[in-house]
């Protein structure tokens, strides 16, 4: 069985997975004021963070066109799995679905099977789904079985995050101004989650480290037996903080594997400098 795993550029692959020919990333476009940045392998995180810091305008992202997805589907692989940002956060999922329709209209029933999976998450959540799909493809399971297992996995997967700043989420309408004000003024760091793709606040703590520990406590309580689960941690320009979360999680449980990755452009827009996103 030949397969390809396609993600929008919020699928934060590890350095090794970026070299794997089974993976392909479709870039979103980022905009800060009049500056546009394509979120592909040329993305420079530190430079982008400086642009954001100097701008009075909130960064925005534009999803890939359906045509970009359609072109990606025109590959030699028989089975294609697409993993997108939550449809509540981006139009990427809808573009991928429309791209599939365009492909099928042009190519008819050519034997290629395409599954578009809305992650109900982002970043490390998309990575965790991709790792599952990869393992099932390597085990040569039927396409329909892989799709079913992936969709079931998405329903059960938990996503948590703690951010240094809620400013981008506030400016983009994800939070109220009052929430963001108190979080900034009092150094309160909310512990957030994505539930069915929608951002919700779970708890809060004063200071980033206390908030990260609280996130870990909540995740352990929610997750039950984690020995067969992969823990995926994404960080925005702060590997030390990701390692801190990893060690705190290891104090409390064991895992099938632990993956740490760095945010590319889209997740950097929303996580901001120092943000942590964790899924299992």
HELIX and SHEET records of a PDB file:
HELIX    1   1 UNK A   15  UNK A   18  1                                   4    
HELIX    2   2 UNK A   45  UNK A   54  1                                  10    
HELIX    3   3 UNK A   66  UNK A   73  1                                   8    
HELIX    4   4 UNK A   92  UNK A  107  1                                  16    
HELIX    5   5 UNK A  124  UNK A  138  1                                  15    
HELIX    6   6 UNK A  143  UNK A  156  1                                  14    
HELIX    7   7 UNK A  167  UNK A  171  1                                   5    
HELIX    8   8 UNK A  177  UNK A  185  1                                   9    
HELIX    9   9 UNK A  208  UNK A  223  1                                  16    
HELIX   10  10 UNK A  239  UNK A  252  1                                  14    
HELIX   11  11 UNK A  265  UNK A  271  1                                   7    
SHEET    1   A 4 UNK A  23  UNK A  26  0                                        
SHEET    2   A 4 UNK A   3  UNK A   8  1                                        
SHEET    3   A 4 UNK A  79  UNK A  84  1                                        
SHEET    4   A 4 UNK A 113  UNK A 118  1                                        
SHEET    1   B 3 UNK A  35  UNK A  38  0                                        
SHEET    2   B 3 UNK A  29  UNK A  32 -1                                        
SHEET    3   B 3 UNK A  60  UNK A  62 -1                                        
SHEET    1   C 6 UNK A 198  UNK A 206  0                                        
SHEET    2   C 6 UNK A 188  UNK A 195 -1                                        
SHEET    3   C 6 UNK A 159  UNK A 162 -1                                        
SHEET    4   C 6 UNK A 276  UNK A 279 -1                                        
SHEET    5   C 6 UNK A 230  UNK A 235 -1                                        
SHEET    6   C 6 UNK A 257  UNK A 262  1                                        
END                                                                             
